[in-house]
Structure formats: C-alpha cells, structure tokens
Amino acid sequence: MSGPRGDAAGQGRPPWAPWLAGARLLVLGAVALTVVGLAGHAAGGVWLTTTVGPTAYLLLAHPEHEASQLRSSLLGHAAATACGLGCLAAFGLWDHPSVVELHRDSLPQIGAQALAVGLTLLLLTVCHAHHPPAAATALLIASGIARPGPPLYGMLIGLAVVIALAAVLARVPGAHPDRAKSRTADGS
C-alpha cells in the first residue's frame, strides 16, 4: 500500500502528519531566522542572507541527513568562503562593485562565480561534507553581494548562529514522524 504521495513512506501515517511536521518547521524556522535577524539588527548589521534560509531548512527538516551534520555544515560554508574569496582575488574583483550595484554581471564576475561554486562542489565532494547551501555562500561572495567586510562578516555570523540554533531546535519533538516510527520499529 502506498502513502498519500503514492510512495511507501506515508504508510501508517495519518493524513494530517505532513501538516504537523510543516507547522513545526514554520515555527522553528521563524524562530531561528527571527533570532538571527534580531541579533544582527542589535549588532547594527545584516545577518540574514540568502544562504541562511536554506541552511536553516536543511538543518531543521532533515537533521539526520549527512548534509545536515555539523561537520558538513561547517566544512561546507568554510570551503565556500575560501573559494569565494579566492576567486574574488584571482579575478581582480576584491574592490569591484557587486552585481547588485552594477545591475548585471561583468564577465570576470561570471567567471569568478562559476569557478567559486565549482571549486566548492569539488571540495565538498573530496571532504565528504555535502551541504548544498554552501554553493549559495560561494555565489554570494564571488558576486560581491557578501563582499569582504561587514556584508561577509554578517553572513558568516548569521550562518554560525543558525547552525548552532538549529542544532538545538532540531531536537524539539514532533516534527519527524518517520524518525519516531523508525525508533519504535528498531526498539531504540
């Protein structure tokens, strides 16, 4: 017998289970991003960036997945930061206006962004530290949006806060009916 989506994963789950899991993620995600945003605001910076949201989702929705492990998160964003900064320097873009300021990509920015993401993917594979949101970190840096200085520091602090906070919030009960079901089946 298959579940509501036609797969076996939904077997034995009440039809409202996805709503409960989704509501939990709504609350936990909103709490995590509110904390990051308010802390950044209090510090006088911007800590909520486009890489923080996907990182929060992955860590809260799939805490047992390899990509959500602390090691993968930290190594992923560290590798992306190094690759983004390295590509900014290699392409002579350290002080170049961001794509937002230019309203388009320059050819060197396109090269830097593509290489930064490619190198990040290479390092994540070699290090066995798969964390997809790290590619966004590389792109934000290489595009100049999270350039060296306050934008970069804010992004990195926001990531650190959401990674630490998600480690705690992911333990809040009720969001992972499959995990609870598998623990019961395993006897753990």
Order of alpha helices (4+ residues) and beta strands (2+ residues): alpha-alpha-alpha-alpha-alpha-alpha-alpha-alpha
